[in-house]
Amino acid sequence: MKDNTSLIRQIHDMLGQDKKACVRSFGCQLNVSDGEKIKGILRQAGYSFTDDETEADIIILNTCAVRESAEDRVFGIVGSMKKLKENKPSLLIGIAGCMTAQEHIAEKIKKSYPQVDIVLGTSAISALPGLLLEALKGRKFSADISEYDDFSEAAEQVRESSFKASVPIMFGCNNFCTYCIVPFVRGRERSRRPEDIVSEVRGLVADGYKEIMLLGQNVNSYGNDLADDVTFPGLLRQLNEIEGDFWIRFMSSHPKDASRELIDTIFECGKVAKHLHLPVQSGSTEVLRRMNRRYSIEKYLGTAEYILAKDRDFSLTTDIIVGFPNETDEEFEATLDILRRVKYDNVYSFIYSKRSGTKAAEIEDMVSDETKGKRMRRLLEVQREISTEHYKRFLGRTMRVLVDGPAKKHQGMMTGKSNEFIIVEFEGDISLTGQFVDVKITDTMNWAVRGELI
């Protein structure tokens, strides 16, 4: 992390009083974590925060590039900000994140959106003070989309939660799945030093955080690029030794690297949650080959069976892409078969959408949107049936729950997640937010369980 103390002091002196920033993060939890670091820099510079863009003196959109629809949405928002800029010429507008890591996108912003003052790449967060200072001094357009091996270890963060914290342990991806843009916008895999991660988590636990979410595009690859003989299971064991009452979670875990050592570590470490998000994407080995996932469905099932042989109550969740180019009826049925065999507690499913710049986008797809829509509805129907039945295993049992806050749809109810990452609703007081509680399960639904506070 470069020393920006002098730059931040200069910004602070230029700003004066009561300057407000609005930071909006889109996409994955890594993006949210990056947004927290952006907020940290802005707070050091003297900004307070607002969710109202009309009150803001600087607006930064921290973007996602996984789908072109996400980029289109951001461009729509940026376009609407032209009026904000006209009404308040001193307003600064910045765009950060995965979108801007693409050189053609950064150039498009420069040419077509003159209301934008700052463009910042995914690994250039520490360049923000310099770019901001240039903008405050009147420079019309300041940009840095370079790829740095800079993990902002000294960066202050303004965290979204006071009891749940995300901790990136690595950045980038080496897998090049044919549908995915991430390796092109976040670069190759770069692991943080284990001592820095342990120090950060120890500090968070000391500050009262109850849940630590370790983040990476493929956490199982952690340490492959480090000189030290460090692995992800080894890191989990180090973190498990930190004193305190907290849970450790992580995502995402690539099936090709989900070793038995990792699974054994999860079961042997009391603070590591008994839940694994293991994205299968398709139940067909042939589709997995076209996706360049580099595992067969037999290997995937072997991993799932090894886990469930240890504990049938262990929670597995997954990602599924419906309608990958030229997916046949038989290949889709193989995906439904995986749902029935593994019995996931939750499935995050998406209809395939073409992403320019990826290999899959070059494939001529003969499957209609109507067929893909029907398949998605069928998949959701099957998964609802599975979840409704599978959640019954918790009936009559007591689950430990970290309380998130009031339930959005049911007045008087609180909601949280169990160690197994199951949504739990119960009657309770808002004062329980951020605390561990015990809930005896009395009812199940297809998306959650409900119980009584003990």
C-alpha positions in Angstrom: 0.0 0.0 0.0 1.5 3.3 -1.1 1.8 6.0 1.5 -1.0 8.5 0.6 -0.8 10.4 3.9 0.4 13.6 2.3 -2.2 13.4 -0.6 -5.1 12.7 1.8 -4.0 15.7 4.0 -4.0 17.9 1.0 -7.5 16.8 0.0 -8.7 17.3 3.6 -7.4 20.9 3.6 -9.1 21.6 0.2 -12.5 20.2 1.1 -13.6 22.4 3.9 -16.6 21.3 6.0 -19.6 19.1 5.4 -18.6 17.4 2.2 -20.5 14.2 1.5 -19.7 11.1 -0.5 -22.1 8.5 -2.0 -20.5 5.1 -2.8 -22.6 2.5 -4.5 -21.2 -1.0 -5.0 -22.7 -3.5 -7.5 -22.1 -7.3 -7.8 -20.1 -9.7 -5.7 -18.9 -9.5 -2.1 -15.3 -8.7 -3.4 -16.8 -5.6 -4.9 -18.5 -4.7 -1.7 -15.2 -5.1 0.1 -13.5 -2.9 -2.4 -16.3 -0.3 -1.8 -15.6 -0.4 1.9 -11.9 0.5 1.2 -13.0 3.3 -1.1 -15.1 4.6 1.7 -12.2 4.3 4.1 -10.1 6.6 1.9 -12.9 9.1 1.5 -13.5 9.2 5.3 -9.8 9.8 5.9 -10.0 12.7 3.4 -12.8 14.3 5.4 -16.0 13.1 3.7 -19.1 11.9 5.5 -21.5 9.6 3.7 -25.0 9.8 2.3 -27.2 7.5 0.2 -28.9 10.5 -1.4 -27.0 11.4 -4.6 -28.5 14.9 -4.7 -26.7 15.6 -1.4 -23.4 14.2 -2.5 -20.2 16.2 -3.4 -18.7 13.0 -4.9 -20.4 9.9 -6.2 -18.4 6.7 -6.9 -20.0 3.8 -8.6 -18.1 0.6 -7.9 -19.1 -1.6 -10.8 -19.5 -5.3 -11.8 -18.7 -6.7 -15.2 -19.9 -10.3 -14.9 -22.9 -9.7 -17.2 -23.3 -7.1 -20.0 -26.6 -6.2 -18.5 -24.8 -5.1 -15.4 -22.6 -2.8 -17.5 -25.7 -1.5 -19.3 -27.3 -0.7 -16.0 -24.3 1.3 -14.9 -24.1 3.3 -18.1 -27.8 4.1 -17.7 -27.1 5.4 -14.2 -24.1 7.4 -15.4 -26.1 8.9 -18.1 -28.8 10.1 -15.7 -26.1 11.8 -13.6 -25.5 14.4 -16.4 -28.4 16.3 -14.9 -26.9 16.1 -11.4 -23.7 17.6 -12.7 -25.5 20.4 -14.5 -27.4 21.3 -11.3 -24.2 21.1 -9.2 -21.1 21.7 -11.3 -18.7 21.0 -8.4 -20.0 17.4 -8.1 -17.3 14.8 -8.8 -18.3 11.5 -10.4 -16.1 8.4 -10.3 -16.4 4.9 -11.7 -14.4 2.1 -10.2 -14.5 -1.7 -10.3 -14.5 -4.5 -12.8 -16.1 -2.5 -15.7 -13.3 0.0 -15.7 -10.6 -2.6 -15.7 -11.5 -3.1 -19.4 -9.5 -0.6 -21.5 -12.3 -0.2 -24.1 -14.8 0.6 -21.3 -12.5 3.2 -19.8 -12.0 4.8 -23.2 -15.8 4.7 -23.8 -16.4 6.6 -20.6 -13.8 9.2 -21.5 -15.3 9.8 -24.9 -19.0 9.5 -24.2 -19.6 10.5 -20.6 -17.9 13.9 -20.0 -19.7 14.1 -16.6 -17.3 11.5 -15.3 -14.2 12.8 -13.5 -12.4 9.7 -12.2 -12.0 6.2 -13.5 -10.4 3.6 -11.2 -9.4 0.0 -11.9 -10.0 -3.0 -9.6 -6.5 -3.1 -8.2 -5.8 0.6 -8.2 -7.8 1.6 -5.1 -4.7 3.1 -3.5 -4.4 5.5 -6.6 -7.7 7.1 -5.6 -6.2 9.9 -3.4 -4.0 11.1 -6.3 -6.8 11.0 -8.8 -9.2 12.7 -6.4 -6.7 15.5 -5.8 -6.2 16.0 -9.5 -10.0 16.3 -9.9 -10.4 18.8 -7.1 -7.7 20.9 -8.7 -9.7 21.1 -11.9 -8.5 18.2 -14.1 -11.3 17.1 -16.4 -10.5 13.4 -16.4 -8.2 11.3 -14.3 -7.8 7.6 -14.7 -5.8 4.6 -13.5 -6.7 1.1 -14.6 -3.3 -0.4 -14.1 -2.9 -3.8 -12.4 -1.0 -3.5 -9.2 0.2 -6.1 -6.7 -1.2 -3.9 -4.0 -3.6 -5.3 -1.5 -4.1 -2.0 0.4 -3.0 -3.6 3.7 -2.9 -0.3 5.4 -6.3 0.9 4.0 -9.0 1.9 6.5 -12.4 0.4 5.7 -15.8 1.7 6.4 -17.6 -1.6 6.9 -21.2 -2.1 6.0 -21.8 -4.2 9.1 -20.6 -4.0 12.7 -20.7 -7.7 13.3 -20.0 -9.4 9.9 -16.8 -8.7 7.9 -15.5 -9.8 4.5 -11.8 -10.4 4.3 -10.3 -10.9 0.8 -7.5 -13.4 0.9 -6.6 -13.4 -2.8 -7.5 -11.6 -6.0 -7.8 -12.6 -9.6 -8.4 -15.9 -11.3 -6.4 -18.4 -13.4 -9.3 -20.7 -14.5 -10.6 -19.0 -17.6 -14.1 -20.6 -17.7 -15.4 -20.0 -21.2 -18.4 -17.9 -19.9 -16.5 -15.7 -17.4 -14.9 -12.3 -17.8 -13.4 -12.2 -14.3 -9.8 -13.2 -15.3 -9.8 -10.4 -17.8 -10.9 -7.7 -15.3 -9.3 -8.9 -12.1 -6.1 -10.3 -13.5 -4.2 -13.4 -12.5 -4.3 -15.0 -9.0 -2.5 -13.0 -6.3 -2.6 -14.2 -2.7 -2.2 -12.0 0.4 0.4 -13.0 2.9 -1.0 -15.2 5.6 0.4 -13.1 8.4 -1.5 -10.1 7.1 -4.8 -12.0 6.9 -4.4 -13.5 10.4 -3.6 -10.0 11.8 -6.7 -8.5 10.1 -9.0 -11.3 11.4 -7.6 -11.1 14.9 -8.3 -7.3 14.9 -11.8 -7.8 13.7 -12.5 -10.4 16.3 -11.1 -8.1 19.0 -13.5 -5.4 17.7 -16.5 -7.7 18.2 -17.1 -9.2 14.8 -18.9 -12.5 14.9 -18.6 -13.7 11.3 -15.6 -13.5 9.0 -16.1 -14.2 5.4 -12.9 -15.1 3.5 -13.2 -14.0 -0.2 -11.5 -15.0 -3.4 -12.6 -16.1 -6.9 -11.2 -19.5 -6.0 -10.1 -19.7 -2.4 -8.8 -23.2 -2.9 -6.0 -21.8 -5.0 -4.8 -19.6 -2.1 -1.1 -19.7 -1.6 -0.2 -21.2 -5.0 1.7 -18.0 -5.9 3.5 -17.5 -2.6 7.0 -18.6 -1.8 6.0 -20.0 1.6 4.5 -23.5 1.8 1.1 -22.2 2.6 -2.3 -23.6 1.6 -5.9 -22.7 2.1 -6.5 -25.5 4.6 -3.4 -24.3 6.5 -4.7 -20.8 6.6 -8.1 -22.0 7.9 -6.3 -23.8 10.7 -4.3 -20.6 11.6 -7.5 -18.6 11.8 -9.3 -21.3 13.8 -6.7 -20.8 16.5 -7.6 -17.1 17.1 -9.3 -16.8 20.5 -12.9 -15.6 20.5 -16.5 -16.6 19.7 -16.9 -16.2 15.9 -17.6 -18.1 12.7 -15.3 -18.4 9.6 -17.0 -18.7 6.2 -15.5 -18.6 2.7 -16.4 -18.4 -0.9 -16.0 -19.4 -3.6 -14.6 -22.9 -3.7 -13.8 -24.4 -7.1 -14.8 -28.1 -7.3 -11.6 -29.1 -9.2 -9.5 -28.0 -6.2 -11.9 -29.0 -3.4 -9.5 -31.5 -1.8 -10.2 -34.0 1.0 -7.6 -32.1 3.0 -9.9 -29.0 2.8 -13.0 -31.0 3.8 -11.2 -32.7 6.7 -10.1 -29.2 7.8 -13.6 -27.9 7.8 -14.8 -30.7 10.0 -11.8 -30.5 12.4 -11.9 -26.7 12.9 -14.7 -25.8 15.3 -14.9 -22.2 14.1 -15.2 -23.0 10.4 -18.9 -23.1 9.5 -20.3 -26.4 8.3 -21.4 -25.1 4.9 -19.7 -25.2 1.6 -20.6 -23.3 -1.5 -19.5 -25.6 -4.3 -20.6 -24.2 -7.8 -21.4 -27.1 -10.1 -22.7 -25.0 -13.0 -24.1 -28.0 -14.9 -24.8 -31.7 -14.2 -23.4 -32.7 -17.6 -19.7 -33.6 -17.9 -19.9 -32.6 -21.6 -21.2 -29.1 -20.7 -18.6 -28.8 -18.0 -16.0 -29.5 -20.7 -17.4 -26.8 -23.0 -17.3 -24.5 -19.9 -13.6 -25.4 -19.3 -14.5 -26.2 -15.7 -11.8 -29.0 -15.6 -13.7 -31.6 -13.5 -16.2 -34.3 -14.4 -19.5 -34.7 -12.7 -18.2 -38.0 -11.3 -15.4 -36.1 -9.5 -17.9 -33.5 -8.3 -20.2 -36.2 -6.9 -17.3 -37.9 -5.2 -16.5 -34.7 -3.3 -20.1 -34.2 -2.3 -20.4 -37.8 -1.2 -17.2 -37.6 0.9 -18.7 -34.6 2.7 -22.1 -36.1 3.3 -20.7 -39.4 4.5 -19.1 -37.5 7.3 -22.3 -35.5 8.2 -25.7 -35.7 6.4 -26.7 -32.4 7.9 -23.7 -30.6 6.4 -25.0 -27.8 4.1 -24.1 -27.6 0.4 -25.1 -24.7 -1.9 -24.2 -24.2 -5.5 -24.4 -22.1 -8.7 -26.0 -23.4 -11.9 -26.1 -21.9 -15.4 -29.2 -22.8 -17.3 -29.0 -22.8 -21.1 -25.3 -22.7 -21.8 -24.9 -22.6 -25.6 -26.4 -25.6 -27.2 -27.4 -27.3 -24.0 -29.5 -30.3 -24.9 -32.6 -31.6 -23.1 -30.5 -34.6 -21.9 -27.8 -32.3 -20.5 -30.4 -30.2 -18.7 -32.0 -33.3 -17.2 -28.5 -34.2 -15.9 -28.5 -31.0 -14.0 -31.9 -31.8 -12.5 -30.5 -35.2 -11.5 -27.6 -33.5 -9.7 -30.1 -31.4 -7.6 -31.9 -34.6 -6.6 -28.7 -36.5 -5.8 -26.9 -33.9 -3.8 -29.9 -32.2 -2.2 -28.6 -28.6 -2.0 -30.0 -26.3 0.6 -29.9 -23.5 -1.8 -29.2 -23.0 -5.5 -28.2 -19.7 -7.2 -29.3 -20.2 -10.7 -28.8 -18.0 -13.8 -29.9 -18.2 -17.4 -26.8 -18.0 -19.6 -26.2 -14.6 -21.1 -23.5 -13.9 -23.7 -20.5 -12.0 -22.3 -18.4 -10.3 -25.0 -14.7 -11.1 -24.7 -15.3 -14.7 -23.5 -14.9 -17.9 -25.5 -18.5 -18.9 -25.0 -19.7 -15.7 -26.7 -18.2 -17.0 -30.0 -20.4 -20.1 -30.0 -23.5 -20.0 -32.2 -26.3 -21.0 -29.9 -29.2 -22.9 -31.3 -31.3 -23.0 -28.1 -34.1 -20.5 -28.0 -34.7 -18.0 -25.1 -38.2 -19.6 -24.7 -36.6 -23.0 -24.1 -34.1 -21.5 -21.6 -36.9 -19.8 -19.7 -38.9 -23.1 -19.5 -35.8 -24.9 -18.2 -35.2 -22.3 -15.5 -38.8 -22.5 -14.3 -38.5 -26.3 -14.1 -35.2 -26.1 -12.2 -36.7 -23.7 -9.7 -39.7 -25.9 -9.3 -37.5 -29.0 -8.6 -35.2 -27.1 -6.2 -38.2 -25.8 -4.2 -39.5 -29.3 -3.7 -36.0 -30.4 -2.6 -35.5 -27.5 -0.2 -39.0 -28.0 1.3 -38.3 -31.6 2.1 -34.6 -31.3 3.0 -35.1 -28.5 5.5 -37.3 -30.9 7.6 -34.1 -32.5 8.9 -33.8 -29.5 11.3 -37.4 -29.8 12.7 -37.3 -30.1 16.5 -33.7 -29.2 16.7 -31.9 -26.2 18.1 -29.8 -24.1 15.7 -27.3 -21.5 16.7 -28.1 -18.3 14.7 -26.3 -15.0 14.1 -29.0 -12.4 14.0 -29.0 -10.1 11.0 -32.0 -7.9 12.0 -35.8 -7.6 11.5 -37.3 -9.8 8.8 -38.3 -7.7 5.8 -41.7 -9.3 5.1 -42.9 -10.4 8.5 -43.5 -7.8 11.2 -42.3 -8.7 14.7 -40.0 -11.4 13.3 -36.2 -11.4 13.3 -34.0 -13.2 10.8 -30.5 -14.5 10.7 -28.4 -17.4 9.4 -27.4 -20.6 11.2 -23.9 -22.1 11.2 -25.1 -24.1 8.1 -26.0 -20.8 6.3 -29.7 -21.6 6.6 -32.1 -18.6 6.9 -33.9 -18.7 10.3 -36.8 -16.6 11.3 -38.1 -16.2 14.9 -40.0 -13.8 17.1 -37.6 -11.5 18.9 -36.4 -8.0 19.7 -34.2 -5.8 17.4 -31.7 -5.6 20.3 -30.6 -9.1 19.3 -29.1 -7.9 16.1 -25.5 -8.9 15.8 -25.8 -11.5 18.5 -25.7 -15.3 18.6 -28.9 -16.9 19.8 -30.3 -20.4 20.0 -33.6 -21.1 18.1 -35.6 -24.3 18.3 -37.0 -25.1 14.8 -40.7 -25.6 14.6 -41.5 -25.1 10.9 -39.8 -25.3 7.5 -40.4 -23.5 4.2 -38.7 -23.9 0.8 -36.4 -21.0 1.5 -36.0 -20.9 5.3 -36.8 -22.4 8.6 -38.8 -20.8 11.5 -38.5 -21.4 15.2 -38.8 -20.2 18.8 -36.1 -18.3 20.6 -34.6 -20.2 23.5 
